Amino acid sequence: MPEHIKKKLQEEINALEHELSHELPKELKKAVALGDLSENAEYHMAKQRQEFVKARLRQLGKRLADLSLINLNNIPKDKVGLGSTVKVYDNDKGEEIEYKLVTSEESDVAAGKISTTSPIGRALLNKKVGDTTTVVTPGGKRELEVLKLTTMYDESGAL
């Protein structure tokens, strides 16, 4: 798994942990000092932020754990998988499109980077050159034919 993704997630976790243990307690203490908590907007906002930060920390921790479980040896060497660059022919639009399959953290549709969990990414997984797949997208069904495939192993020369 690319280390820059883990590093990015860890940086966000560190920032949220700092906020939860240092900044929010100060805000709560200030809000309590203002008096009546039942009508204290500052207190309620700080408590809401605290709950949000806790939930986001749980979410990030789970995602980091999930990413750590990815075994690069299980990614196919001759089929579309994580890290593959795929050129497809969209039969409905009549055009060739190139996609790179990445993790959800790296996805950038405008740059042609799509997540393996997106509808197109899921439809392309485990396909070979010459395979055709039908994708159900918010814009309707699309038929894609795999024209060219470069796996992450081809790109790194690790074959």
Backbone torsions as a table, in degrees:
resi	resn	phi	psi	omega
1	MET	NA	133.9	-179.2
2	PRO	-55.5	128.6	-177.1
3	GLU	-64.9	-29.9	-178.1
4	HIS	-65.1	-28.5	177.8
5	ILE	-70.9	-46.6	178.5
6	LYS	-60.3	-41.2	-179.0
7	LYS	-63.7	-43.3	179.8
8	LYS	-61.5	-45.6	178.6
9	LEU	-63.5	-42.5	-179.3
10	GLN	-64.7	-37.3	177.8
11	GLU	-63.5	-41.6	178.5
12	GLU	-66.4	-39.9	177.4
13	ILE	-60.5	-46.3	-179.8
14	ASN	-60.5	-42.7	-179.7
15	ALA	-64.8	-41.9	179.9
16	LEU	-69.1	-37.9	177.4
17	GLU	-63.7	-38.9	177.7
18	HIS	-63.5	-45.3	179.2
19	GLU	-61.3	-42.7	-177.5
20	LEU	-67.0	-38.1	-175.1
21	SER	-94.6	-16.8	-177.0
22	HIS	-119.4	-54.0	-172.6
23	GLU	-76.8	-47.1	-178.0
24	LEU	-64.2	-40.4	176.2
25	PRO	-59.6	-35.6	177.7
26	LYS	-66.0	-43.9	178.9
27	GLU	-62.1	-42.1	179.5
28	LEU	-64.9	-40.3	-179.7
29	LYS	-63.8	-42.7	177.9
30	LYS	-63.0	-43.2	-177.7
31	ALA	-65.2	-39.8	178.8
32	VAL	-64.0	-36.4	-179.2
33	ALA	-66.0	-19.8	-179.6
34	LEU	-75.0	-13.1	175.8
35	GLY	110.8	-144.9	-173.9
36	ASP	-36.2	110.8	-176.4
37	LEU	-75.8	-21.7	-176.9
38	SER	-67.1	-27.6	179.9
39	GLU	-121.7	26.5	-175.7
40	ASN	-99.3	99.3	-176.7
41	ALA	-62.1	-39.0	-179.5
42	GLU	-61.3	-41.9	179.7
43	TYR	-64.2	-47.2	-177.7
44	HIS	-64.8	-38.2	177.6
45	MET	-66.0	-42.0	179.5
46	ALA	-64.7	-40.2	178.2
47	LYS	-66.1	-40.6	177.3
48	GLN	-63.1	-43.1	179.0
49	ARG	-63.0	-40.6	179.7
50	GLN	-60.1	-44.7	179.0
51	GLU	-65.3	-40.5	177.6
52	PHE	-61.6	-46.3	-179.0
53	VAL	-62.0	-42.5	178.2
54	LYS	-61.2	-44.0	-179.7
55	ALA	-65.2	-42.4	179.6
56	ARG	-65.1	-38.4	177.5
57	LEU	-62.3	-42.6	177.6
58	ARG	-62.0	-43.7	-179.6
59	GLN	-62.4	-46.8	-179.9
60	LEU	-64.9	-40.3	178.5
61	GLY	-61.8	-42.3	178.4
62	LYS	-65.1	-43.2	-179.3
63	ARG	-63.5	-41.9	178.4
64	LEU	-62.5	-41.8	177.7
65	ALA	-64.5	-42.4	178.4
66	ASP	-61.8	-43.0	179.9
67	LEU	-64.9	-33.1	179.3
68	SER	-67.9	-22.9	-179.2
69	LEU	-81.7	-11.4	-179.1
70	ILE	-66.5	123.1	179.1
71	ASN	-101.9	111.2	-177.6
72	LEU	-61.7	-23.5	178.6
73	ASN	-68.9	-19.1	179.9
74	ASN	-88.0	-5.2	179.1
75	ILE	-81.9	125.3	-174.7
76	PRO	-61.6	147.6	-179.9
77	LYS	-93.5	-15.2	-175.9
78	ASP	-126.2	8.3	-179.7
79	LYS	-132.8	166.3	178.6
80	VAL	-65.9	131.0	177.9
81	GLY	-155.2	-175.6	177.6
82	LEU	-53.8	131.0	178.7
83	GLY	89.6	-5.5	-179.7
84	SER	-77.9	148.1	169.8
85	THR	-109.7	125.4	-173.1
86	VAL	-125.3	129.1	172.3
87	LYS	-101.7	124.7	-178.4
88	VAL	-123.3	156.6	172.4
89	TYR	-106.2	120.1	178.5
90	ASP	-87.5	104.4	-177.2
91	ASN	-62.0	-30.8	-177.9
92	ASP	-76.4	-36.8	179.9
93	LYS	-93.1	-16.6	-179.1
94	GLY	68.4	37.4	-179.4
95	GLU	-143.0	157.7	175.7
96	GLU	-91.6	139.5	179.6
97	ILE	-134.7	142.3	177.6
98	GLU	-113.1	132.3	178.2
99	TYR	-124.4	148.4	169.4
100	LYS	-115.8	126.2	-179.6
101	LEU	-86.8	123.0	-174.6
102	VAL	-133.3	177.5	174.7
103	THR	-74.5	164.6	-178.3
104	SER	-61.9	-28.9	179.5
105	GLU	-68.5	-28.1	-176.4
106	GLU	-95.2	-9.0	-171.6
107	SER	-61.8	139.6	178.9
108	ASP	-154.8	90.8	-172.7
109	VAL	-57.1	-39.8	-178.8
110	ALA	-61.3	-29.7	179.6
111	ALA	-93.5	4.1	178.8
112	GLY	82.9	10.2	178.7
113	LYS	-97.5	113.6	-179.3
114	ILE	-116.6	148.2	-179.1
115	SER	-73.6	148.4	175.2
116	THR	-67.8	-12.7	179.3
117	THR	-98.5	-3.1	177.5
118	SER	-74.9	162.1	179.5
119	PRO	-56.4	-44.4	179.5
120	ILE	-68.3	-43.3	179.1
121	GLY	-59.0	-46.2	179.4
122	ARG	-62.6	-40.4	-178.2
123	ALA	-67.3	-31.7	-178.0
124	LEU	-83.3	-22.5	-178.0
125	LEU	-53.3	135.8	177.0
126	ASN	67.6	14.7	175.9
127	LYS	-89.1	154.8	177.3
128	LYS	-115.4	169.4	176.1
129	VAL	-58.7	131.8	-178.8
130	GLY	98.9	-20.0	179.0
131	ASP	-71.6	148.6	175.5
132	THR	-119.7	141.2	179.1
133	THR	-137.7	149.5	176.4
134	THR	-103.9	130.0	-177.8
135	VAL	-114.8	131.1	174.1
136	VAL	-97.7	112.1	179.7
137	THR	-115.0	169.1	177.2
138	PRO	-57.1	-26.5	-180.0
139	GLY	-86.7	2.1	-179.6
140	GLY	116.6	-175.8	-179.2
141	LYS	-78.9	142.1	177.0
142	ARG	-133.1	140.7	176.5
143	GLU	-106.6	123.2	-178.1
144	LEU	-117.4	135.2	175.8
145	GLU	-113.1	128.8	-179.7
146	VAL	-75.9	116.7	-179.6
147	LEU	-95.8	-39.8	-176.0
148	LYS	-146.6	143.6	-178.6
149	LEU	-136.4	129.0	172.5
150	THR	-125.7	114.5	-179.8
151	THR	-83.7	170.5	178.2
152	MET	-64.3	-24.3	178.3
153	TYR	-73.0	-38.3	177.0
154	ASP	-63.0	-42.6	-177.5
155	GLU	-66.8	-34.1	-178.4
156	SER	-93.9	-6.6	-179.4
157	GLY	72.5	21.5	-175.2
158	ALA	-90.9	10.8	-179.5
159	LEU	-73.6	NA	NA
